[in-house]
Structures are given as C-alpha cells and as structure tokens.
C-alpha cells in the first residue's frame, strides 16, 4: 500500500475503507463461486451416481427376490412330490409327475408357432 503523508489522514481512512470493501467483495465472489461449484457437482451426482445407485439397488433386490422364489418353488415341488408319494408309493409319484410333465409338454408343443414350409 502506498505511503500517505501524515496530514492526509482522511485520504488514508478512505483507502482503508475501499480496501476493506474490495476485500469483502472478493471474499463474497469466492464464496459464490464455491457455492456454484458445489451446486453443479451436486446436480451432476444426482443425474449420474444417484440414479445408478438406485438402479443397482432395484436390480439387486429383484435378483434376491427371484432367487428366493426359485428356491421356494423347488421346495414346493419336493414337498408335493413327497406328499404324493405317501399314498401312491414312490413309483406312483414318479408316474404322476411324469404324466403331468408329459401333458404340459404336449400343451406347449401345440402352442408353438410352426415354421412355414416353402413349397
């Protein structure tokens, strides 16, 4: 800062006030710029990382639910098979399940879309 003459204290006070205002303005500008950067970073994160994290959570929950349903279906089929094997014996249970799968296979075979012949 430039040296002012001793008798010019009013000018010296004005310079100090101007310097304080300028310093305050620069600090305010730095704060506003930092806030702007934080806002932009938050917006980008919400558009990318947050959406991806939500999608991963949903996919994981869906996969866990699918695996649990498959396990439950396996246990259900085993329980039904064992319940059927009590009155029908083991061979009768295999025959009953074989017949059910045969009927299901015929049904699915009839629902297929046959290839068109080019005659």
N, C-alpha and C positions, 0 to 999 in steps of 0.2 A: 504494500500500500504506500502511496506517495506521502512524503512528509509535508505537513501543512505548517504554515507559520504559526507561531504561538498565539498571536492576537486573533486568529481566524477560527475560533472555537465553534462558531455556528456552522461553518462550512464543514468542519471536521465531524460534527454531530450528524449533519445531513448525509455525509458519505457513509458513516457507520449505519444509519437507517437504511440507506439504499443497499448497502451490502447485506444487511440482515434480510431485507425484502427479497433480494436476488437469491440469497442462500435458501430462504424459505420456499421460494418458487421452484428452485432446483430440486429441493427435497420432495416437494409435492409432486413434481413431474416424475421423479424416480419412483415414488410410491404408486402413482397412477400407472406407470409403465409396468411395474412389478405386478400390480393387480390385473392389468391387461394380459400379461403372460400367464398368470395363474388361471384366469378365466378361459383363455384359449386352450391351455393344457387340460383343464377340466372338461371342456367341451369335446376335445379330441378323444379323451379317455372314455367319456360317456358314449361316444359314437363307435368306438372300436372295442376296447378291452372289456367294458361292462357288458356289451351285447354278446361278445364271445364267451365271457364267463357265464352269463345266463344260459346261453345255448349249450354249453358244456354241462352245466348243472341239470338241464332238462334232459339231455341225451343220457347222462349217467343215471338219472332217476328212471328213465324209460328202460334202459338196459337192465337195471336191477329188477324192475317190475317184471320184465319179460322173462328173466331167468327164474324168478320166484314162481311165476305162473307155469312155466315149463316143468319145474320141479314138482309143483302141486299136481299137475296133470299126470305126471309119471306115478306119483304116489297114489293118485286116484285110480288109475288103470290097474296098478298092482293090487290095491285093496278090492276093487271089483272082481278081478281075476281070482283072488283068494276066497272071496265070498261066494263066487260061482263054483269054485272047486269043491266046496264043502258038500253041497247036495249032489253034484254031478260027477264027482271024483276028478282027479287031475286030467285024465284023458277027455272027459266030457267038457271041462273048462277050455282045454285047447281046441276042441271041436267047435264049441260055441263061439269062441273068439275068432277062430279061423273062418267060420261061416259069416260072422259079422264083417270081417275084413274082405271076404270074397264078395259079399253084397255091396259093400262100399266101393270096391274096385270096379265092379260091373257098372254101378251108377256113374262113377267118374268117367269110365271108358265111354259110356253112351253120351255124356255131356261134352266130350272133346269135339273139337272142330276138325273134321277130316280134311285132308289135303284134296284139292280139286285135281282130277285127272285131266290131262291134256290129250284127249283122243281125237 
